[in-house]
């Protein structure tokens, strides 16, 4: 099944984040971020453009190399270079960047200085007061991170796929009612049809100015807003998901 635009955006952003954590050339990182934004802003699906014979390298900021990678993701849903990088660098490092106050540079610092490569490792380091000596990690930051980790771990109790489907269908229908929304899908373990899921990763592409985040955090089943930003938000539902 051809990948949706939102999935291509997710792969490029994930790759860019891992590259940044690995200390790659900033220009290379920005190229993938820019490519993700280009795909996100497209009025048509990449799959339909490929089917019509469009030259993807003519898109803004997309050269031959990136066009080939877009084609690969659209065809297979994966990027070989990302798969290879995830074998070298712990994939969980990307998940750490979802915690409040932890961007790629701070995650890299934690990994380089303390070998932290997972939520549990970070939690242990905070409890042992190992990160407080690092630049930018004061007591307030520590407590904020610890609370976020505990909340995440509590929410990661596995949910049966059939139960998650009911929640996902409701959320997708709800988000698609927003003016300007072009696509809304669920990715991650849900899309891979695992028997259970730890959380729901919802990807939306929309026109600029669409009130997606406001509507998302305003859903009636939202019990707590963990974080809310311009392009990414996290909520905890009443069910614990």
N, C-alpha and C positions, 0 to 999 in steps of 0.2 A: 504494500500500500504506500503510495507516494507520501512523503512527509509534508505536513502543513508548514506554512510560512513561520508560524510561531515556534515550531520545533527547530527549524533552521536557525532562528534567532537564538533559541536556547542553547544550541550546540556551539554557535560562534561565541556567545557570551561566556559560556562555561570554559571554552578553550582559551579565550582572552584572560579570564580570571586565573586559570592555572599557569598560563604563560607569565602573567604579572607576578604571581607567587614565586615562580621559578627564576625571576629576575631577567626575563627576556627583554630584548630591545623595545623601548617604549613605543617606537614608531610602529613596530609589528603588532603590539598589543592594540594600539589605537586603530590600526587597519581593520582588525576583526571587530572591534566595537562599532566602527563606522559602517562596516558591511552589515552588521546586525541591524543597525538603525535603518539602513537602506532597505533591507528586506522587510522590516517591520512597517515601513511607510508605503510599501507597494500597494496599489489599488487592486492588483490581481494576484492570484496564487502563482508561485514559482512553477508548480507542476503544469499549470495551464500554459504558461509562457514557454516552457520547454516543449510541450506538445505542439505548440504553434511554430516552433523553430526559432524562437527569439534568441538573440545573441546576448547572453547575460553579462558579458564583459563590457557592454555598452551602458550598463547601469552606473549611476554616480558612485565613484570610489571603488568600483569592481573591475579589476584587471583579469587577465586570462587565468592566473593562478587561483584567485578567489572564485571566479566563475566555475572552474573545474570542481572546487570544493563544494560549492552550492549544488552543483549537479549531483555530486556524490551523496550529499546528505538527502537531497530530494528523492534520489533513487533508492537509497538504502536505509535512510533514517539515522545513519552513523557517519562519523568522520574518522578515517583510519589514524590520522595524526593525533586526534584527541584520545583514541583508544590507546595508542602507544605512550602518550604522555601520562595517562592515568596509570599505566603500569610502572612508570618511573616515580611519579609523585602520588602520594595518597589522595584518592579522589575525595576523601572526607575533608580535605583542606578547603574545597569549594564550599562545602556545607558550613564550615566555620565562618565564612564571610557573610553568612545570612544572620549571624548574631549581631545585635546592636553595638555599633562602635568598632566592629572588626572588618576593616577593608583588607584587600589583598596585601598591602604593605605590612600591616600589623600581623596578619596571619603568617607572612613570611618571617617576620621577626621572631614570633613565637616558635615557629618550626626550626629556624636556624639556631636560635639561642638555647631552646629548651627541648627540641625534638617533638613538640606537640603536633600531633597529626589526627586527632579525633576529639569529639566532645568530651569523652570520658577522661582523656589525657589532660585536656584543658581544665576540667573540673578538679582533677587531682592536684594539678599545679596551683590552682587558686587556693584550695583548701590547705595546701602545704606552704602557702605564702611564697611561692617561687616566682610569680610574675610581677610582684609589686616593685621589684627593683629595675624593671625594664622601662625605657622611656615611654611616657604616655599612659602607663598603667598604674594609676593610683587606687586608693581604697574604694572610691566611688565606682570606678570602672570595674574593679574586681567584683563588687557586690551586684552590679547591674548584669555582668556576664554570668555570674553564678545563678542568679534568679532566672535568667533567660535559658540557661542550660537545663536547669531543673524543670522548667516549664516545658521545654522541648522534649525532654526524656519522658515526662509524664504523658505528653500528647502522642508519643511514638508507640504506645501500646498498639499492637497490630489489630487492624479492623478487617473483618471478612470482606472479600471483594463485593459480594452481593449487597452488603450493607453500605459499603462505600459508593456503589453505583447509584443508589437512591439519593444520597447526599450530592454526588457529583452532578446528576441529571438536574436536580433542583437548582444548584448553583449556576450551572451553565445556562439554563433557561432564564434565570434571573439576570445574569450579566449580559446576555444577548439582547435584552430589552433596552440597554443603554444606547442612546443616539450616538452613532459614530463607530460602534463596535463592528468589526469586520469578521473576526474569527474568535472562537473561544473553545479551547480543548483542555483535556486533562492529560498530563504527561507522566513521566516517572514509572513507578512500579504498577500503577493503575493501568496505564496504557499497555504495559507489557503483560497484563492479565495475570499477575501473580495472585495466589490464593488469598493473600492478605496484603494490606497496605499500611504503612506507618503514617502517611499523611497524603494530602492531595495537592499536587502541583498544578495549578491552573494557569494556562498561558492565554493571553488575550492580545490581539492586534486591533488597533483602533485608530481613528483619526485624532490628530492633535486636539487637545481640549476636551476630549470625551471624559465624562465624569465616572470613569470605571472604578477608581480607588474609593471614591466616596460611596458609591453604591455597594461595592464589595464589603466594606467594613460596616455598612448599615444593614446587612442581611439580618433577618429576625432571629436566626439561629446562632448568631455571633455572641459568645459569652464574654470574650476578652479580646481587645485589639492589642496584639503583641507589638506590632510596628506598622506605621503607615507612611509611605513615601510617594513620590511622584510616579515611579515606575514599578515599585514592589511593595507589597504589604503582606502581613502575616496575621491571621486571626486564629483563635481557639474557639471551636464550636461547643455548644452545650453538651454534645455527645462525647467530648474529649478529643475529637479528631482535629 
